[in-house]
Amino acid sequence: MEKKTIYPCIRLGEGDLNPRVITCGDPVRAGEIAKLLDDSVLVNTCREFHSYSVKWKGVPVSVVSHGVGCGGASTAFESIFKTGVKAIIRVGTCGGMQDGIDAGKIVIATAACREDGVTDRMLPPAYPAICDTEIVCALEDAAQEAHEDYEKGIILTTALLYPSLMGSNVKLYAKAGVKALENEVAGLLVLAGIYGAKAGAILAADAKAFELIDAADYNPSQESVKSAVARQIKIALNALVSIKV
């Protein structure tokens, strides 16, 4: 019998994950999501990469945490795609970059600016990081069915959390209409393009981006953020199970 390939980070192989995956950074959040769903089974844990098999509305789904930052997350995303996964939606938090995108606001991504520090080593910068249109439409439909007030548009994936001594392009991107900032989505979208899979993201703002406010004002534990995170997870799940794979 041929030996099964076990892929790095997630420590799983072909067929170990369901074709549809919800992914988030925090392994604790991944466990909390899994507990909300039916037939939850812990498949494997390795460092910050925790994987669960669950069902939502009778449809098999996997929940996988990817950690913080595009480096480790991209290795996890590529490993996930190598197991045969066909559709991924990332749920998580972001920093708002426009007026009205404050703590508790939900943002549906359409594409990501690639300042992640990783994907430029995969493909030239001209290669776009674009969300799958079917996933974007499914997320919008699910948000509207939930009567959710949301924003939709381009987000920025950056390698930095805090502003550095060299500065950043956040204010420039904000002037160009970019909606929000986070740390992993561009890697997911580029890899989905490479592997011919579907990918998208829905994010809950936990504050304004640090380049636009003082970091002392950052309070991700406030109730408006917790509520938005819970709402976005349900929206993502409803969207994911409607996707053809």
N, C-alpha and C positions, 0 to 999 in steps of 0.2 A: 504494500500500500504506500502511495506517495505521501510524504510527510507534509502536513499542512503548514503553510507559511503564517507565522504570527508577526503582526506588524508592530513597529515601535510605538511607544507612548500608551496607546490603548490596550496593547497586549492581547489583541483579538485577531482572528483570521477570517477568511472568506465565509460568509454565511452566518457569522456570529451576531451580526446586527440586522435589524429589520430594514427594509428598503427605505423607510421614512424615518428621519432623525430630527429631534429637537436638541439643539446644543446650547450650552450656556457656559460661562466662565467658571462659576463657583461650584465645586463639587457638593457643597451643602445644599445649594439651590437645586442641583440635579436630583438629589435624594428627595427633596421636598416635592418637586414636580412628580417624581415617580410614585410617591405616596398618595397623590391625588387621583391616580389613574387605576385602571383595573389590571388584575393579573400581574402585579409588579414583581419582577425578579431581578436581583442584583447579578449582573453577568460577570463583571470583573472590576477591580480597582487597581490602579497603578499610579503612584504619586497623586497628582491632582486630576487624573483622568479616570472618572468613575462612569461606568456604563450600566444601564438598566434596560430590560425589555418590559414593555407595558402594552396595554391596549387602550385606545380612546375611541369610543363609539363603535367598539367591536373591531377596529382596525389595528393591526400590530404596529407599534411605534417603538423606537429606541430613544433613550435620553442619555446624552453623553456630555460630560463636562470637559472643557478644553483649557482651563487655566487662564492666566493673564498674560497678554502680550502676543504679538503675531508669530514670534519664533516657535514657541512650543505649540501654540494653537494650530499653526499651519502644518506642523508634523502630524498632529492629531487629525486634522481635516483630511490630509492626504491618506493617512492610514485608514480612516473611515471610508473614503471613496474606494480604496483598494479592496476593502471587504465586500464591495458590491452595492453600497448604498446609492440610491438614485435621487434622493431629495433631502435637503437639509434646510431648516430654518433656525437661525440664531436668535435667541432671546437674551436680553441683557439690559444694561443701563448705558447712558450716554450723557455728555455735557451739551446743553443747548447752545446754539450759535446764532439764533435769531430771536427777535422780540416775540414773546408769547410762548417760546419753548423753554419753560421753566420746570422746576421740580414737579413731577407728576404728569407731564405731557408725554404722549406716545408718538413715536416717529416710525413710519414705515419707510425703509430705505428703497431707493430705486437704483443706486449705484454708489460706489465709494471712491474717493480720491486716494491714490496709493502713496501715502507717506508712511507706510508701515515698517520700512527698513528690511523687508524680507522678499516681497514679490519682485523687486527690481533685480534680484538674483535668479529669478525663475524665467522672466520674460522681459522684453524691452518695455520702457515706461508707456509707449504708445498703445500697448495692449490694455483694453478697458476692463475695469472691474464692475460688471453690470449684473444686477439682480435678474433672475428669471422672470419674464413677464407674467407667466401663469401664476407664480408664487405671489408676485406683487398684487395681481388682481384678486387672488384668493384671500390675501391678507386684508385688502380693502373691503371685500365683500363681508368677511367675518367681522371686521371692525364696525361696519355699518349695521350689520345685523345686531351687534351688541350696543348700538347707539353710542359708539365711542367717538369722541372728538379727537382727531389725530392730525398730524402733519405728514406730508409725503415729500420725499425728494432725495437729493444727493447728500451723503454723509462723508465725513473725513475719518479715515483710519490713520492714526498717527502712532509712531513708535514711542512717543513720550506721554507721560501723564502730567507731570509738572512742567511748567515753562522752564527752559534752561537758559544758561548764560548767553547762548548763541541766538536766542529768540526762536520764533516759529512763524509759520504762514497762516496761523489760525485767523487772525483779523482780516487778512487778505481773502481767505476762503469765505469768511462770513460776509464780506462785501459782495462776493460773487454769488451769494444766495445759498451756500451750503448750510444744511439744517442743523447738524449735530456732529459731535466728535466721539469716537471710541477707539478701540485698540486692535480689533481682530477681523472685522468683516471683509476687508479687501483681500486678505489671504484666502478666506473661504470662497469668495467670488471668483478669483483668478483660478484657483484649483478646480472649482466646479466647471469652469470653461475648459480647462485642460482635460478633465475626465468626462466631459459630456454629460454632466449631472445638472440638476436644478438646485438653485440656492437663493436664499433671501434672508432678510433680517427685519425684526421689529424690536424697537428699543424704547425704554422708558427713561426720560430725562430725570437725573437726580440732582441737577444744579445747572447753572451756566458753566461753560468751559472756563478753566482756570485763567486763561489769558484774558477773559472778559470780566472776571470777578476776583475777589480775594479768596484764596483757598480756605481761609478761615470760615467762609460762609457755606462751605460744603457740608451737608448733613444728609447722607443717604438713608438714614434711619427714620426720617420723618414719615408720617402716616400716608401722605399723598404719594410718596415714592413706593411704599409697600403696596398700596392699592393699585398703582399703575402697573407694577411688576406682575401682580396676580392677574390683572385684566389682560395684559399682553400675552401671558402664557396661554390663557384660554383661547384668545384670538389666534395665536400661532398654531395651537393644536387643531382647532376647527379648520384652519386653512390647510394645514399639512395633510389631513386625512381626505381632503377633497382633491388633492393633486394626483394626476395620473402618473404612475411609475412603471 
